[in-house]
Amino acid sequence: MGSKQSRFANALKADEHLQPVAAPVQKAGNGRRLITEGTSLVAANLPVQYNRRITMLAAEEGVTKKDLMQEAFNLLFAARGRK
């Protein structure tokens, strides 16, 4: 058992000189940079009509689906007394 630990410790010591590699910037499908820092993906499987309705609303109002969902969550939290 001692030899396994020492081999592992030696392997770690041998890698101390290595530097972390920066991940490449992610790109959205449209070539724009994804802004994901400080955000979290919130997803749910909902009826197809929800997607159709929110897509139509977004197009009619000239906003994104994300904007509409943020507004909906804000209204939900306010209705429940949360910030």
C-alpha positions as CSV (number, residue, x, y, z in Angstrom):
1,M,0.0,0.0,0.0
2,G,2.8,2.4,0.8
3,S,4.4,2.0,-2.6
4,K,1.1,3.0,-4.3
5,Q,0.9,6.1,-2.3
6,S,4.5,7.1,-2.9
7,R,4.0,6.4,-6.7
8,F,1.0,8.7,-6.7
9,A,2.8,11.4,-4.6
10,N,5.7,11.2,-7.0
11,A,3.4,11.5,-10.0
12,L,1.9,14.7,-8.5
13,K,5.3,16.1,-7.8
14,A,6.4,15.5,-11.3
15,D,3.4,17.5,-12.6
16,E,4.0,20.6,-10.3
17,H,5.7,22.5,-13.2
18,L,2.6,22.2,-15.4
19,Q,0.3,25.2,-15.8
20,P,-3.4,25.1,-16.2
21,V,-4.6,25.5,-19.8
22,A,-7.1,28.3,-20.4
23,A,-10.3,26.9,-22.0
24,P,-11.1,28.5,-25.4
25,V,-13.9,31.0,-25.4
26,Q,-17.1,29.3,-26.2
27,K,-19.1,30.6,-29.2
28,A,-22.8,30.5,-29.8
29,G,-24.2,29.1,-32.9
30,N,-24.3,32.5,-34.5
31,G,-20.6,33.1,-33.8
32,R,-21.1,35.4,-30.9
33,R,-19.3,34.8,-27.6
34,L,-21.4,33.1,-25.0
35,I,-21.7,35.1,-21.8
36,T,-22.0,32.4,-19.2
37,E,-19.9,33.8,-16.4
38,G,-22.1,34.5,-13.4
39,T,-25.1,32.7,-14.9
40,S,-26.7,29.3,-14.4
41,L,-28.7,27.2,-16.9
42,V,-32.3,26.8,-15.7
43,A,-34.1,24.2,-17.9
44,A,-37.4,22.3,-17.8
45,N,-39.3,20.0,-20.1
46,L,-42.5,21.9,-20.8
47,P,-45.4,21.4,-23.3
48,V,-44.5,22.4,-26.8
49,Q,-47.1,25.2,-26.7
50,Y,-45.0,27.1,-24.1
51,N,-42.1,27.3,-26.5
52,R,-44.4,28.4,-29.3
53,R,-46.0,31.1,-27.2
54,I,-42.8,32.5,-25.8
55,T,-41.2,32.5,-29.2
56,M,-44.2,34.4,-30.6
57,L,-44.2,36.9,-27.7
58,A,-40.5,37.5,-28.1
59,A,-40.8,38.2,-31.8
60,E,-43.9,40.5,-31.4
61,E,-42.2,42.5,-28.6
62,G,-38.7,42.5,-30.2
63,V,-37.0,41.0,-27.2
64,T,-35.4,37.6,-26.5
65,K,-36.9,34.6,-24.9
66,K,-34.4,35.0,-22.2
67,D,-35.7,38.5,-21.4
68,L,-39.3,37.1,-21.2
69,M,-38.2,34.3,-18.9
70,Q,-36.3,36.6,-16.6
71,E,-39.4,38.8,-16.4
72,A,-41.6,35.8,-15.6
73,F,-39.2,34.6,-12.9
74,N,-39.1,38.1,-11.4
75,L,-42.9,38.2,-11.3
76,L,-43.0,34.7,-9.7
77,F,-40.5,35.7,-7.0
78,A,-42.3,39.0,-6.3
79,A,-45.7,37.1,-6.0
80,R,-44.1,34.7,-3.5
81,G,-42.5,37.5,-1.5
82,R,-38.9,36.7,-2.6
83,K,-36.3,38.8,-4.2
